[in-house]
């Protein structure tokens, strides 16, 4: 993918995701509520076909043994088609639905944000005999690329709309005040401890906090049918869930 992808603000991406939900709600005559019907939006509103395949084999990129797929999906703009790696098939693998839904939202983000960049060039040769080349091959290892970051944010905004997340927060706590999750256990180390041991202990401490954070967001992840990691990032991005003590006073939970 050699085309230049322009900068888009987070606010612009969130507005387009909200606009897509509004378009879908109007077209289908429904009220949007969690979980977001992402398959229906992608297939029936955006008119994109969804297929499962071994993406590494399909694109001739070796898959590292004993690791999850690096290529989670790909989109073909000219064919209006999405290919999802077979490892994310929620029918075949229980507990993978959140990642599958996020990947669909990600590919939908490419369709909404980046399709205009790929005007058909008849002289362009394809690397894949018998079919068009994919417009984007989406790899976990390239998540920091601009186009991938934008599509990830789009998926987050689409699957976890700000207004619905805030409503769910209010339903659980009775208000929209931010919550602070303090460290449950802070390991105070003597000066004589080596750097290697200190790093290992603090790594364990951070992992404990992540587990605690995941337990806190679990009800929200279940409500929106997303992974706990995606839900945690969204809540933190919206500023209603915080890990550290900010300068101003906030309500703290946990100990």
Secondary structure, DSSP 4 states (H G I P E B T S, - for coil): --S------HHHHHHHHHHHHHHHHHHHT----SSP-HHHIIIIIS--EEEEE-HHHHTT-PPPTTS--SEEEEEETTTTEEEEEGGG-TTTSTT-HHHHHHHHHHHHHHHHHHGGG----TTPPPSSTTSPPPSEEEEGGGTTSHHHHHHHHHHHHHHS-HHHHHHHHHHHHSS---EEE--S------TTS-HHHHHHHHHHHHHHHHHHHHHHHHHHHHHHT--HHHHHHHHHHTTSEESS--SS--EEE--
